[in-house]
Structure formats: structure tokens, C-alpha cells
Amino acid sequence: MTTINVIDAPCGYGKTSWAIQYMNSVPLDEYKFIYVTPFLDEVTRVKESVVNRTFYEPHDKHGDTKLDDLHRLLGEGKDICTTHNLFMRSDDHTRKLLQNNKYILILDEVLNVIKQVELKKNDLELLKKAGAISFEKRENGLEYIQWHEHLKHESRFNDIKRMALSNSLLHYQNSALIWSFPVEIFSLFQDVYILTYLFKGQLQRYYFDLYQLQYKYLSVVFSSGVYDLVPYESRDKLNKTLLAEKMAIYEGDLNDIGNKSSALSYSWFGNAENKKNFEKLKNNAYNYLTNKRKANNTNALWTTFKGGSKEKIKKLVAPKSYADSYISVTSRATNEYREKYNLVYLVNRYMRPIETGFFRQNGIIVDADAWALSELIQWIWRSRIRENKPINIYIPSRRMRGLLQRYLTSEDFEVTPMNAIINELPSDWHL
């Protein structure tokens, strides 16, 4: 039976170094590996660091897609290093190929294993009336979308068709579709290792709980030149006192804009009534970086929401002269910004209400604060704090700033017990 091992340790504790050491130590004829990481530059680093076996990276070639090439490499039993985006496209063919080889999965950072599928207003009703889809409720209580292939439909439904045929499309509250990474994939590996930090608050933990997959917590220690896995209870605990001393969190009038619990949330940016505050927020960020920190593009790092119809947000709140210092709010598992030390975090993170409601409907209580903290910590650790060097940070959201301060002053940041009430969302969010 597959063992899912969560190696939970702060950035810089040697999780990736352990994985490289482990892959170098396993005999070639014993197991093969699939190493999955968010970024292509990390794919290159792992390929160059593992010297006792040859890793292959899927490519587009000869008219085939990267998924086709992944399937070719699986069929040949190669060691594979690829990205989250490609691995999340796993389908029935991927399953069949995994069954034929003894693979170990190493997952560098958690996957976005659950997400809402964007639909136009009447898409779902159109598909139902056309007979293109039907619903099947299974023993686990989840309602899956079934696609009827004999029907022909517009190409804009191709993604829905692909997700339904890969057994990964769920129906929620008669109005929404939820994509869920095919849970059976994990059971096809000999072992699974997930390299992350604060897993208890992350979406993949709730996903495992939803599907009742068993997982165990481990950590990593370094001794006598060797990285070893240890029970989580035996981990080298992070010295929060020393960490707090190296993290100068701004306290002052520039924080006033974020005093409300919903301020700087995704819906706050999308509310037309808040447009007058965008210029103020931009000026605050510029003031903090330029006047209070004497920062420049070389040492500054900042973020806000972007993407889809909210792409304008990034443009509206971009601090003047710091356009090249922006990185995604979801950035993780990269060392590219390890020299940055003047940080600005212009967001207030909440899970999407549809996703939160989906878990809650299925008996899984989500701790919104634990999730938000894990996202914030991952972003902060892109900076030089990962090298144990001091940083400065401006977090105008009172909620997010408070979560970080609570983390720094407590031994552990536990998620809400399973019988607790879910954290309330801002009043302008609706399920």
C-alpha cells in the first residue's frame, strides 16, 4: 500500500537536498522516480544535481504534446522530472502507465488539487439540456460529471470534456463545477513524498482528508554531512525568537488602509467602491519602499492579485519604479529572489468561497487563517530570510499582519480542530 510522507520543514532546512541525496542513493534497478516541481528552473537544477541516474524532462516534439511525451517516458520506465502544471494533467492513460512500473513520487510543494472551473452563466444548463453530461453520485458521497462522447459540442467545452473523461470533474450545489486531481494517481506510486511547510493549513491536506487518504508527518535533519528523515515530533524546531528579530514588520499609519477584516481581499479589489483606495495603496507602497526603506528594484519584492478580469489590479497598485520587483502572490519553491529584503505584501488571502464551501459540504472543516498563513509564509520565504538574513516587510492587511505576528510568537500554529466552526469569510464574499 502506498505510503504518503509529508516532509514538513521550513524553507532552507534541506528538504530538496534530502530528496537529491535519496534519489542518488536508490539502486537504478529498484525504483524509478517522478520529481514534480513548480518551476522549470528547478527541473534543471534537479536534473543536474542527481548524478547517479538520468532524469528526462517531457517536451513538445514531433507534433506531440508534453503530456504525450510524459506518457512515452513513463512507458519506457524513465526517471522523470517535470512541472506541477504538466503533472496535474494526468489522465486515464497516465494511470495505466504508472501501474506498469515501480515509481516513487517526490512532490516539491503541494499541488493545486482542487479548483473551481470557470463557466459562463448558462453553460451548465446548456450541457445538461443537450444531453452532453449527466451526474453520478458515488459511494464517497461526491457527485461526478459524466461526459457522453457520442455528442458533439463546441470546442469551448473541450476542457470540461477532458476533465470529465479523466474522472476528475465534480458537481457542486447544482451551479458549479469543481476540478479535483484524480486521487487514484497517488495510490499507483510505491511511495509518495511531499516537500512543504505548514502542511496542516494547505489545500492538499484537506483534499487528502476528503478522500480519506492516510498520510504521515516527517521532517528532515542534517547531521554529520547527511540528511535524514525523522518523525515530525523529533524535528529541529524553528527558533521563532531569532526569526522575529530578523523580520522588521512595519507598524504605522500606512497600515490604516487595511484595518477592516475584508480589506485587500480579492473581492475588495473587485469592488468598484474601493477604486479610490487603489491610488492610496500604491502611494503607500511607494512611500514605504522609497522613503522608509530607501529600496530599489534590486532589493525590493512586492505582490498583489492578478489574473483574469483582475489583471488591472496589478497595474493599478504597482508601486512606481518597482515594476521589475513584482512576483506572483502564489510564488513558492524558487530561490530566484533570495537576495531580496524589502518586501511589500498588498493582499489579504482567503480561499475561494466555492472551494471552501465544497469542503464544508463534504464534512471537511477548513481553517481560513491557517491556509492564509501558509500562503504568506511561502511568499516571504522567497526572500533572503531563507538564508537567515534580516528583511523588512510592509503588510497593510491587519488580518495578515496579525497572522504573521501570531506565528512568530507561538511555538506552533495549529489548524482548527475538526469539530470547530469554520472561520468566517468577509461580509462581501458569498457561497
N, C-alpha and C positions, 0 to 999 in steps of 0.2 A: 504494500500500500504506500502511495506517495506520501512523503513527509514534507510539509511546508514549514520552512525555517525562516523566521523573521529575525534578521540580524539588525537589531535596533541600537544605534550608537550615534553620537553627534558627528557632524562632518569633521574630517581630519583624524578620526580615531583608527583608520586603517581598514575600513570595510572593503574598499576596492583592492587594496594591497593584499588583503587576505584572499580575495577571490582570485587574483592573479597567481598568488602562491599556490592555491589549491588546484587551479587548472594546470599549472606546471607540474604538479606532483602526481596527478592521477595517470596511471598507465594508459597508453593510447588504445589498447585493445579492451579496456574495461568499460569505459563510458565515453560518450561524446557530449559536447556542451553546446547550449544555445545561450549566448550572453546578450542581454537586451538592455539598451541604454537610451536616454532621451536624445542624445546629440551625435551627429556624425563624427565630430572631432574626438569624442570619447570612443567611438568604434575604432578609429585609427589608433588611439593610444593603447587600447586593449590588444589589438592585433599585433602591435609592435612589442608589447610587454610579455606576452605569453610566447616563450621561445621553444617550448618542448612539444608544441603541436601547432598546426597551421589552421588559422581561422579564415573563413571565407565570408565575404560580405555580398549580399544579394544586389544585383544591378539590373537596370533596364538594358536589354540587349537582344539583337536579332528579332526585334518586334515583340518580344516577351516583356511582361511587366516584372517589377521587383518581386511580386508575390509568386509569379511563375518561376522565377529564378530561386526564390526561397524553397519552393517545392522541389525543384531539381536538386538542390543541395541536400535537402532532407532525404530525398530518395537515394542519394549517393552516400548518405551517412557521414557527411562532412561536419566538422566543427564550425559553428555559425556565429557571427557577431552582427547584430542588426539593431534597428531603432524601435522605440515604442510604437511609432506610427505604423510601421510595417507589421510588427508582431500582432497588433490589435486587429489586423485584417484576417486573422486566422479563420479558416472555414472547415467544412467537412473534409476536404482533400488534405488539409493540414493535419487533421485528426488521424486520418488513415495512415499518413506517412510517419507520424510520431509513434504509432503503435508498432511499427516495424523496426524501430531502433531504440537503443537504450540511451536516452538523452537525459542530461541534468540541465535544469533551467536556472540561470542566475539573472535575476531581475534587478537592475540598478535603478532604484527608486520605484515607487508604486506606479501602476498604470491608472489611467482614467477609465476604470472598468464599467462605470455606469454614466450615461449621459442622455439628456433629453434629445429626441430627434426633432429638428425644426420642421414644422409643417405650415403650409398655408391654411387659411381659415377652414376651408371646406374639403381639404384633401382626404381626410379620413372617411368622411361621409361619401365622397366620390368613389373611393376604392371599395367601400362596402356595397354600395348600390350597383357597382359594375361587376360584383362577384369576384373581384381580384383577391380579396383577403377574407379570411374567416378567423375565428378566435377559438383557441383550445386551452381550457383550464386543466392544469396538470396536478399531480399529487402534491407537489410542493406549494400549491395554492396560487401560483403565478399563472397569468393568462398570456399565452404566446400567440403571436400573429403567424398565421399560415398563409403562404402565397400559392395561388393556383396558376401554375405555369402555362396552362393552355390558353390563358387570356393574354391579349396584347395591350400594352399601355404606353403612354408617353414616356420618353426617356427620362423625364424628371423624376420618375418613380423607380429608376434603376437601383438607387441606393437602398430604398425600402425593400425592394425585391431581394437584393443581395443579402441584407441583414436578416430578412425572414427565412431565406433558404439556408442560412448558416445557423439557424436555431438560436438567434440572439436578439430577437425583437419582441418586446413585451408591451402589453396594452395596460394603460393606467387611467382609471376614473373615467372611462368612456370618452376621453377627449385628448389623450396624449399618448405618444409612443416613447418607450424607453429602450435604448440600445444597451444590452448587457453583454460584456465579453463572455464568450462561450465557456462556461465554468468547467466543462468536461476536459478542456485543454490541460488544466493543471494536473488532473489525475493520470495523464499519459506520460508524465515525466517520472524518472526514478526518484528524483529529489527536486525540491524547489527551494531556492534561497532568494530572499528579498532583502536587499541592502537599503536601509532607510533610517529615519529618525522620527520619533514620536508617532509610531505606527498606530497607537491606540486612538488617535484622533483623525486618522486618514480614511478616505472613502473606501479604499480597498479592504480595510478591516471590516467595515460594515457590510461590504459585499461578501466576504468570507462568512460572516455571521448569518447573512441572509440565506446563503446556500448550505449552511451548516458544515463548512469545511474546517477541519481541525488544523490549527497552526500552533507553533510553539515559539516563545521568545528566547533569543540568544543575544549575546553581544560579542565584541571582539577585544582582545587584549594583546599587547606586544611585549614580549619578554625574550631576552637572550637572542635577539635578531630574528625571532619567529612570531608570526601572527597566529593566535589560537582563538577558537570559538569557546565561549564559556556560557553557562546558564545566566540568564539576564540578572538574576539576583546576585551573581558574583561579579558583575561588571565593575569597571573602574568608573566611579561616579564623577560626573562633571562638577567641577568646583564652581558653583554659581556665584560665590562671593568674588572670586577673582575675575569671572566673566563680567559681572556687573561693573567692576572697576574699569573694565576696558570698553564699556559701552556707554557713551555720553548721550543720554536721551534728552532732547530739547524740552524744556519746560518754560512756557512764556506765553505772551499774548498771541503769537502766531497760531496757537492751538485752538483759539476761540471758535474758529470756523467748524471744528469737528466735535463740538460739545454734545450735540444730540446723538442719541444711540444709532440713528439711521444715517447720520451724516457721512458722506463719502462712500456710501454703498453703491452698488451698480444701479439701483433704482433711483438713488439720489441724483446721480449724474444724468439719468434719463428723464428727470422731472423738469419740465420747462420752467417751473417757478424758481429753480435753483441756478438758472443760467447766469444771473447777476453775480453769483458767488464764484463762478469759474475764473474770472479775471482776478478776483481777490486771492483765490487759491494759488494761481500761477505766480502772482506777485509775492505771496508768502514764501513759496518755494525758492523763487529767485533771491529774495531777501535773505533767507536762511543760508543758501549756498554761497552767495556772493559777499554779503555784508557780515554775516555772523561767523562763517567758516572760511572765508577767503578761498573758496573752492574753484576748481576749473574742470574742464572736460576730462582731464587725465585722472583726477581722483574722485570725481562725483559719480553717483549712481542713483537713479531715480526710477519710479514706476507709477503707472496708473492703469486703469482699464483700457482695453482697446478691442477691436474686432467687430465684424458685422456692422450693424447700423450705428454702433457706438464708436466707430473709428474716429469720429470727430472729437471724442473726448481727449484723446492723446494730443491732438493739435490745439485744443482749447486750453489745456492746462500745462502745456510744455513750458518749463522754465526757460526764459530767454537765455540764449548762448549755451544751452546744455542739451541740444538735440541729440548729440552723439553719445550721451551718457545714459540714455534710456535702455532698460531691458524689461522683458515681459514680467508681469506680476506672477506668473507661474514658473519662472525660471528656476531650475534645480539641476543638480548633478553636472555642473560645469565649473572648471577652475579659471575660466577666461577672465574673470573680474577680480581676481584675488589681490590686486593692488589697490582697489577702490576703498575709500574710508570716509567719505562724506555722503551720507545716504539720505534719501527722501522717499517716503512711502505714502503716496497720496490715495490710499484705498482703505475700505472697510469691508473685509471679506465675509461673505455668507455663502453657504451652499445654495444652489438654485432651489427655489421652493418646490418645484415639481420633483426634483430628486430627493429632497428631504421628505416630502410627503409620501413618495413611493416607498422609502424605507419604513416610515412610520406606519403606513397601511399594512405592511408585512411584519410588524412586531419588532422592528429594529429601531431603537432609540438613538438618535444622532445628537451628539454634543456639538452644537454650533461653535462654541468657544474653543474646544479642543481642536476642531478642524481648522478654524481660523488661525489659531496659534501655530499649528504645524505648518501652514502655508506661509505665515510670516517668518518663522524661523528658517525655513528653507530658502526664502529670498534673502534674508540678512546674511546667511552663510555663504552667499556668492562672494561677499566682500572679504577683506583681509582679516576679519575676525576669525576665519577658519585657520589662519596662521598664528592665532593668539596675539594679534596686534590690535591696538585700540582703534575704534571707529566712533564717528559722530552720526546721530540719526534724528531726523525730524519725522514724527508720526502724528499728524494733526488729529486723526480719529481718536477720541478719548477712549473708546472701547478697545481698539487695537493696541494703543499705548498701555492701557491698563493690563491687558493680557500679557504683554511682554514683561511688565514690571512684576506681575504675579509670578510668572515663570522664573524670573531672576531671583526672587526672594523666597521660593519654596523648593523643597527637596525634589519634589516630583509634581507633575501636572497631570492628575488623573482625569480620565473621562467620566462622565456621569454614569452612575450605576444603572443597570438595565431596567430597574423598576422606577427610575426617576422620570420626571416630566421633561419633555423636550424644551430646549431653550426657546424663548420667544423670538420671532423674527421682527424686524422693524415694521411699524404700522403700515408702511406703504408697499409691503410685499403681500402677495396673496397666493394661496394654493389654488 
